[in-house]
């Protein structure tokens, strides 16, 4: 009996001694990270909450603009970016960060109004156009066009605003990932037939972004992610927010 009690006590001590608390940040990104009077919600929030539940850790969420989140992450004031992609980070940034195993992927596209009959199949087709994007986001495929000022662009704070400017003809095109776009037009009550889709900007795999000095947590985070893939938890979380529409 004493041996059994000692074994249980050692297991409990082992779990509690390795458990840590982390600060996780993100900008509003529907349906991945959302804030309401009921707290935080979204695909990234639910996935990370389940990961730390299984790893024995704790996490606190903090909503802030993308640029501020990156600064706080770089200054060691934030430990984790809820969901991010290596594709969206420069080679310089990749020296100080690590990613968990992939959780899902998203495809970014150029979206246009069907009635305007505009076709965008190459970056050069954007020449002279007005394009709205999310504040703080980067699009490596069209970096040259941004730098050369080949099109006009404005940074907005959320997906809903982007879609509204397109519908009001205040922009010729907007950049969004397909999950955020479909979720946003769904909750806004708009039909897909109003829009057309231009060239694909990226196919980005998403993981949890972690400061490099926290690399000791990677094995337990990755184990939790692997188990969540195996038992269908991640698919169920994604389906909860994408039910009723296709994101391909």
Beta strands, then each sheet from edge to edge (+ up, - down):
strand 1: 21-26
strand 2: 34-36
strand 3: 39-41
strand 4: 58-63
strand 5: 80-84
strand 6: 97-99
strand 7: 104-113
strand 8: 130-134
strand 9: 152-156
strand 10: 173-177
strand 11: 195-211
sheet 1: 4+ 1+ 5+ 11- 6+
sheet 2: 4+ 1+ 5+ 11- 7+ 10- 8- 9-
sheet 3: 2+ 3-
end
